[in-house]
Every structure is written in structure tokens, then in C-alpha cells.
């Protein structure tokens, strides 16, 4: 007899600012339906299209169910099942041998945000820190934007609460397709519009968010600093700055003025591809409306000048004193408010001085380097064969027979094909976890709602078992998920005062103890002196990877409507909705210039590699730009190549970030053989 369906509470694990509170319908240990919790102040009853398809992922026939050991050549993806005991014994023995021969720092974890649950995301790092392994600099996504923001406001990033945005009079969405990557911000923006707010969307690609806006500005990629300085200079010329606020809470205004002088409106208009009258009008509006809200997207930061661009835009709300006014301000992340006690759960207390550091954007270089040599790679919560820059170098490194590669996964991804040991992990529905957020101020807890299939185990379980096998006896390796969560909440910070694990577990979602209304930076920065840093002034960075006759186009890769990254990369219904293969978009003028027809497969070449993609011709893309929608599994592309064949292992101007929005490319009407 079948059990009646029940509706249970959970939290979305996907890497998204919204961290949605979920209602999941369960019947006979199967996930039937996923919706947003109606009563949650942020989620308010709806989940994104990707999460709505999660039941298909949860019960996918290709789900990994048993530990496996490689039997074929690396990259062939041929395995045979083994027991967990055999897997842990083998891996431990091979690690001991590599430590003896090459040292602890020849071992590297590679991980990121395959789940945003703090325990399953970060607790495994305690194993590597106790072991003395190399430290991974997790810079692939947010480090550049964070560095740019924090260079102006100090550590711990704050943003205007999304609930306050309805009070804004002027909204600027800069380099973000919020409809796809921050969809729960949109209802507040729509409410602000209903109240009379004007919305400007600045993005090289006219997308779903542009349709919500009153104006779309198709900026030339990478010229954001110049536009921000031109706006700042025009505000200063108009006398629109908040002099009292700046006198009390800012430093370096003179140097900032001088930087703005270098970018008068006319020069910036030509450089950025934006009409001068638009720039002047926006500066006038910002001078008039202190309730101006500027939301910065991380996608805009992933180029050579991303840090300077973020810092330049971040100064605009301070320049007009917008932080003092309800609905004003802006932000890039709310993550700095979650002042959890992070000293133990990820093994920070076990870090050894002088450890080797590896930037995750330079995995290819690290794997191919002979001195120092990496002898073992553990991959979890990531798919570096596809998502890491310079895919050809990464693949070449993963092919090393002397590299012990252990992959924890749900499916046999591109990276999994190179594993020596492929281990089945649980999904968010099968383990408990604690969730912070970077788009709102609610801390959340989720219980397991389904029994794990087969022999799937949480990441934390495997690394705790491996730690014991290798004689690592720190108490952190004996703590349960609940104990780790309670330890994270063991803090005296006022934002978390009175929030106990027992309270969070009972309520599932608790707002941080913030002032009401919360007006971040209304009394200055997080620096010790409380000053917002206008100096050193931002500089417009000229790309080393320049546009020229050989590579005349710039490629960017914003989220697609159905495929954003590789987490949902094998869900058939989403792939069908996306056209069943990865696509790029070009402007009709560029298509005509290079003899490209709508719907054909074309070759795309950068200074680092080449790929084949099907092309759509549309005026939603500005001339001179190629837009690749989402990041697909390489094995599902027509040429079995990742989009990151085109990207470089070079780093951004701040934070050591990735150059995903950087490549200069050429297209050919006939794809390469």
C-alpha cells in the first residue's frame, strides 16, 4: 500500500543568492514536487525553474550508488564496484605512500559550491588541514567582487536587505541578470516600480531582466569602471554628492575627484558604447534621489578589471549618501552578516604555517608543474574538468597516471571520468545541513527528508572515516552534523545573539539580529576608522587579451534560462528546453560580417583554444560580443569540449579571480575538424 504524500520543509542547496526555503512533496521515499515556502519572507512561494526539476535529478537513473575503482585508462570512465571499506583502505594506503614520497603538501582538495550547505561544503577541508595538505584558494567565483567591495567598505560584506528595495526610487542593476540568478529580488523591484521607481539595467546582453527595466544600457564588456567614474564625476559637477555624509564617513575624495576627471561623460560614452545624454540623465537622477539602489552582479567582475569595476560602482551609493535612506544603497553580497564561529568546523584551527597555496583558477598549471609536484587530487562539490579555466590544461593534468584522483559525486561527470576512485555522495535531501545566504539575512537549517539510495554517503562521513584511518584524532572528526552546527552558532556576535541551534532546528529559518530598519554603512565602513575608502581611486583596466583583427569579438558567459552551471547539467528536460546542445548568440551585423547563419554550428577560437557551438542570431546581443548561455557538461557538447577551452589561467586585478568574461575570440562559419 502506497503511503500518502507528505509535504516537508527543506532548503535549496544551489549556489544562488536566494537560498530558498522549500516545501518538498514526498511519497514512498521519492521527491515528487518542489515549491517555495509561501510563508518565508524571501522565498514567498516560488522556486526557480531549475529547482522545480530537482525531482528528476534526485531520482535520475544515472545516479551513482556504489563506490567504484577505475579499471580502464584515465578519461575512459570505466569502473568496477568496490565496498566502502576497500575504498577507504586503498585510498589511505595510497595517500601514505604519496606523503612519504612527496610530502603532505603534494595533496590538494578541489572543491567549491556544489552544495551551499556549510557542513557538506566546508567540513571536509578539516581533513586536509589536519593532514598538512596544500591549501586551495577558492577564487573561481566571488573573490574579485569581494576584494573590490571590501577595498572600499572593509571586511564583511553587507547589502541593503531585499525587503527594503521596495522603498527605492531609482534602481540600477549592473551586470546581473537577476531574473535568472537572483529571482527573489524581482518582486521587491516590481513593487518599487509600482511605487514609481525607475529601473536601469546595465548589461551587454538584453535579457529577461532587461524586459523588467525602464532602460537597458548595452555596455561594452569590461568598461564598467569608466562608466562608474563618469557618473561619479558628473554627480560631483552637479553638486549632487552628500557632503555632510562624506565629511563624516569618507576619505580620499580629492584623489577620487582626480580619477573622475579622467573620464568626462563624452569620453566614457564613446568608450562604453552608452549615449552621453543617458549618462548625464542618470547622474542627475542619482543626485536627486538619495533612495538609489545599485545591485552589482558577480558575472561583471570576471575579467581583468573586475575588481576595479566593482570598487568604482560600489562608491556611487556612498557618494550620494544613499546608505542613510530606506531603500537606498545596494550591494554585492549579504554574506558578511553571518558572523558564525568558523574556527573549527572546517579545520581552520589545524592550519599549519607556510603551507603551499594553489589558486583554483590555475589548476591546470598546478597539475602540470613538476616542482612542486601534486601527487593526489580530491574533488568534491565541483567539476573542474569543465568549470576550471583552460580546460585543455586541466584535462592534460588529469590524465597523469601518477596522480591519485578521488572524486565524490552524484553522477559520472566529465571530471569523474578521470577518477581512480569514484564515490557516491548524498544530495541535500539525504543529509542535514546549515545554510547561510548571500542575498538575504536568514539563517536556515534542513533535516534529511529521504533515505540515501544504494551506498551513498555524505562528504563529511567519508572524510571523517579517512581521517580516522590515517590516525587524525582531532575532536572535529568525531562531531556530528548537529554538533558542528551548534559549534558554528557558539558565538557572541550581536547579529547571532540568542540564536541557538535548538531554536534554529525548531524554526528552520531565523532572521539575523539586525537593526530594523537595517541601513548598512549608514554610519560608515567596517574599517577600524569607519571611513569609506575613495582612495586609491579605481582605474579603468585595459585588457591584455585585446580585441584585434585576429580576435575581433569579446565572449561573455551569463547564466542561461535553464542551464546555469554543471550541477543540473544532465537533466534531460532542462537540456531539451535549452535546445539539447550548448548555444551562443551573435548580433546580426557580426553574423553578416563573418558569414554565419542562424542555427548552424560554428567554430569559436581564442588565444587558448577552440570549440564548436550552435549559434543564434539576435539583436539582444550588442555588436562585437558573443554570448554563451550557461556552462554545459563537455561530454554533451557537439565537440565534447568545455566552454573553458577558450579561457585563460591568468587572474583578475583583485582577489585572484577568474577571467570567464574576458576572452577575445574569432568565429568561423565552418566549424574546425
PEURPE-V180929 format. One record per residue. N is the residue number from 0. BURIAL is # if it has 16 or more other C-alpha atoms within 10 Angstrom, else .. Layout:
{{N/BURIAL} {N/BURIAL}}
//
This chain:
{{0/.} {1/.} {2/.} {3/.} {4/.} {5/.} {6/#} {7/.} {8/#} {9/#} {10/#} {11/#} {12/#} {13/#} {14/#} {15/#} {16/#} {17/#} {18/#} {19/#} {20/#} {21/#} {22/#} {23/#} {24/#} {25/#} {26/#} {27/.} {28/.} {29/#} {30/#} {31/#} {32/#} {33/#} {34/#} {35/#} {36/#} {37/.} {38/.} {39/.} {40/.} {41/#} {42/#} {43/#} {44/#} {45/#} {46/#} {47/#} {48/.} {49/#} {50/#} {51/#} {52/#} {53/#} {54/#} {55/#} {56/#} {57/#} {58/.} {59/.} {60/.} {61/.} {62/#} {63/#} {64/#} {65/#} {66/#} {67/#} {68/#} {69/#} {70/.} {71/.} {72/.} {73/#} {74/#} {75/.} {76/#} {77/#} {78/#} {79/.} {80/.} {81/.} {82/.} {83/#} {84/.} {85/.} {86/#} {87/#} {88/#} {89/.} {90/#} {91/#} {92/.} {93/.} {94/#} {95/.} {96/.} {97/#} {98/#} {99/.} {100/.} {101/#} {102/#} {103/#} {104/#} {105/#} {106/#} {107/#} {108/#} {109/#} {110/#} {111/#} {112/#} {113/#} {114/#} {115/#} {116/#} {117/#} {118/#} {119/#} {120/#} {121/#} {122/#} {123/#} {124/#} {125/#} {126/#} {127/#} {128/#} {129/#} {130/#} {131/#} {132/#} {133/#} {134/#} {135/#} {136/#} {137/#} {138/#} {139/#} {140/#} {141/#} {142/#} {143/#} {144/#} {145/#} {146/#} {147/#} {148/#} {149/#} {150/#} {151/#} {152/#} {153/#} {154/.} {155/#} {156/#} {157/#} {158/#} {159/#} {160/#} {161/#} {162/#} {163/#} {164/#} {165/#} {166/#} {167/#} {168/#} {169/#} {170/#} {171/#} {172/#} {173/#} {174/#} {175/#} {176/#} {177/#} {178/#} {179/#} {180/#} {181/#} {182/#} {183/#} {184/#} {185/#} {186/#} {187/#} {188/#} {189/#} {190/.} {191/#} {192/#} {193/.} {194/.} {195/.} {196/#} {197/#} {198/#} {199/#} {200/#} {201/#} {202/#} {203/#} {204/#} {205/#} {206/#} {207/.} {208/#} {209/#} {210/.} {211/#} {212/#} {213/.} {214/.} {215/#} {216/#} {217/#} {218/#} {219/#} {220/#} {221/#} {222/#} {223/#} {224/#} {225/#} {226/#} {227/#} {228/#} {229/#} {230/#} {231/#} {232/#} {233/#} {234/#} {235/#} {236/.} {237/.} {238/.} {239/#} {240/#} {241/#} {242/.} {243/.} {244/#} {245/#} {246/.} {247/.} {248/#} {249/#} {250/#} {251/.} {252/#} {253/.} {254/.} {255/#} {256/#} {257/.} {258/#} {259/#} {260/.} {261/.} {262/#} {263/#} {264/#} {265/.} {266/.} {267/#} {268/#} {269/.} {270/#} {271/#} {272/#} {273/#} {274/.} {275/#} {276/.} {277/.} {278/#} {279/#} {280/.} {281/#} {282/#} {283/#} {284/#} {285/#} {286/#} {287/#} {288/#} {289/#} {290/#} {291/#} {292/#} {293/#} {294/#} {295/#} {296/#} {297/#} {298/#} {299/#} {300/#} {301/#} {302/#} {303/#} {304/#} {305/#} {306/#} {307/#} {308/#} {309/#} {310/#} {311/#} {312/#} {313/#} {314/#} {315/#} {316/#} {317/#} {318/#} {319/#} {320/#} {321/#} {322/#} {323/#} {324/#} {325/#} {326/#} {327/#} {328/#} {329/#} {330/#} {331/#} {332/#} {333/#} {334/#} {335/.} {336/#} {337/#} {338/#} {339/#} {340/#} {341/#} {342/.} {343/#} {344/#} {345/#} {346/#} {347/.} {348/.} {349/#} {350/#} {351/.} {352/.} {353/.} {354/.} {355/#} {356/.} {357/#} {358/#} {359/#} {360/#} {361/#} {362/#} {363/#} {364/#} {365/#} {366/#} {367/#} {368/.} {369/.} {370/.} {371/.} {372/#} {373/#} {374/#} {375/#} {376/#} {377/#} {378/#} {379/#} {380/#} {381/#} {382/#} {383/#} {384/#} {385/#} {386/#} {387/#} {388/#} {389/#} {390/#} {391/#} {392/#} {393/#} {394/#} {395/.} {396/#} {397/#} {398/#} {399/.} {400/.} {401/.} {402/#} {403/#} {404/#} {405/#} {406/#} {407/#} {408/#} {409/#} {410/#} {411/#} {412/#} {413/#} {414/#} {415/#} {416/#} {417/#} {418/#} {419/#} {420/#} {421/#} {422/#} {423/#} {424/#} {425/#} {426/#} {427/#} {428/#} {429/#} {430/#} {431/#} {432/#} {433/#} {434/#} {435/#} {436/#} {437/#} {438/#} {439/#} {440/#} {441/#} {442/#} {443/#} {444/#} {445/#} {446/#} {447/#} {448/#} {449/#} {450/.} {451/#} {452/#} {453/.} {454/.} {455/#} {456/#} {457/#} {458/#} {459/#} {460/#} {461/#} {462/#} {463/#} {464/#} {465/#} {466/#} {467/.} {468/.} {469/#} {470/.} {471/#} {472/.} {473/.} {474/.} {475/#} {476/#} {477/.} {478/.} {479/.} {480/#} {481/#} {482/.} {483/#} {484/#} {485/#} {486/#} {487/#} {488/#} {489/#} {490/#} {491/.} {492/.} {493/.} {494/#} {495/#} {496/.} {497/.} {498/#} {499/#} {500/#} {501/.} {502/.} {503/#} {504/#} {505/.} {506/.} {507/#} {508/#} {509/#} {510/.} {511/#} {512/#} {513/.} {514/.} {515/.} {516/.} {517/#} {518/#} {519/#} {520/#} {521/#} {522/.} {523/#} {524/#} {525/#} {526/#} {527/.} {528/.} {529/#} {530/#} {531/#} {532/#} {533/#} {534/#} {535/.} {536/#} {537/#} {538/#} {539/#} {540/#} {541/.} {542/.} {543/.} {544/#} {545/.} {546/#} {547/.} {548/.} {549/.} {550/#} {551/.} {552/#} {553/#} {554/#} {555/#} {556/#} {557/#} {558/#} {559/#} {560/#} {561/#} {562/#} {563/#} {564/#} {565/#} {566/#} {567/#} {568/#} {569/#} {570/#} {571/.} {572/.} {573/#} {574/#} {575/.} {576/.} {577/#} {578/.} {579/.} {580/.} {581/#} {582/#} {583/#} {584/#} {585/#} {586/#} {587/#} {588/#} {589/#} {590/#} {591/.} {592/.} {593/.} {594/.} {595/#} {596/#} {597/.} {598/.} {599/.} {600/#} {601/#} {602/#} {603/#} {604/#} {605/#} {606/#} {607/#} {608/#} {609/#} {610/#} {611/#} {612/#} {613/#} {614/#} {615/#} {616/#} {617/.} {618/.} {619/#} {620/#} {621/#} {622/#} {623/#} {624/#} {625/#} {626/#} {627/#} {628/#} {629/#} {630/#} {631/#} {632/#} {633/#} {634/.} {635/#} {636/#} {637/.} {638/.} {639/.} {640/#} {641/#} {642/#} {643/#} {644/#} {645/#} {646/#} {647/#} {648/#} {649/#} {650/#} {651/#} {652/#} {653/#} {654/#} {655/#} {656/#} {657/#} {658/#} {659/#} {660/#} {661/#} {662/#} {663/#} {664/#} {665/#} {666/#} {667/#} {668/#} {669/.} {670/#} {671/.} {672/.}}
//
